[in-house]
């Protein structure tokens, strides 16, 4: 007879630490998984530090069998999402488990029951903790490490979630650009269509494209907030960020952004669009391979290795175009093409080999078409699932 699976809510700092530490278990020996920094995840999940908790209810659960941790899950009610979309749904996230369906079933049942008890009619996910953070389940492309701020999971998670009764709600695409193949190794080797669009629109519409001013980073961030929330408001699943959330995200980005990858479009001194590409910090982080231990010696050693592979002997060969927003009235004016052009050019000059453009909603036909016409190819798919309660 199989041992009983016990589910415990993680409500204390010590419990949350155990919740995080379990994640090393299902990925033991996996060459692609990128371990997180424990301290950063502790702060992210701590209601006292996380701005997300200002408008959401979150419960973290850990599954144990014979006293041994075998899985984790989060159950989430994002009140801001429900108000903005006029929905009544919950979410699940941080779903991790050993390769045993009974464990997955117990975890998913717990999240569904927690959400249902709070009156919602459906549950969607995975979301860690919202669409503004890590989002979706990897359903193909398992033989490659994730880019920065993207998820990775074993293939069996898809089987378990679908077996439990979840159905696809939306797919999210990640596109790959081979920088050398696209540019021919030369700046003037950019796709002819892209060059034509860039040259034509620069002359015709009178807007300017510039790099972000890192010396006045906070002021720049303040000018981008409106564009971000306005440009994305019609996208499926998007929830506008509060000022506190946007500031928190910007603070997190600031420590590893490269100003050569952040561009602002302006017309008459008004911001009308911006794009942010991030060097793939997952590459040096995976090589540093942080320990699940929070003791200072382990943390300092992982930090030293991270800095070595990032700054001293750089191992970064990817850049991820992670955020792009253009005000709706300016979307047919070639601004996105300008951002692609400038980002690809900067990446080539820095010796970057590949670019990822992610994630793109499958129903964003214009952006999918534009990226494909400029040489981008879908190489990974992430899926959001939903289940009626």
Buried (B, 14 or more C-beta within 10 A) or exposed (E): EEEEBEBBBBEEEEBBBBBBBBBBBBBEEEEBBBBBBBEEBBEBBEEEEBBBBEBBBBBBBBBBBEEEBBBBBBBBBBEBBBEEBEBEBBBBBBBBBBEBEBBBBBBBEBBBEBBBEEEBEBBBBBBBBBBBBBBBBBBBBBEBBBBBBBBBBBEBBBEBBBEBEBEEBBBBBBBBBEBBEBBEEEEEBBBEEBBEBBEEBBEEBEBEBEBBEEEEBEEBBBBBBBBBBBBBEEEBBBBBBBEEBBBBBBEEBEEEBBBBBBBBBBBEEEBBBBBBBBBBBBBBBBBBEBBBBBEEEBBEBBBEBBEBBBEEEBEBBBBBBBBBBBBEEBBEBBBBBBBBBBBBBBBBEBEBBBBBBBBBBBEBEEBBEBBEEBBBEBBBBBBBBBBEB
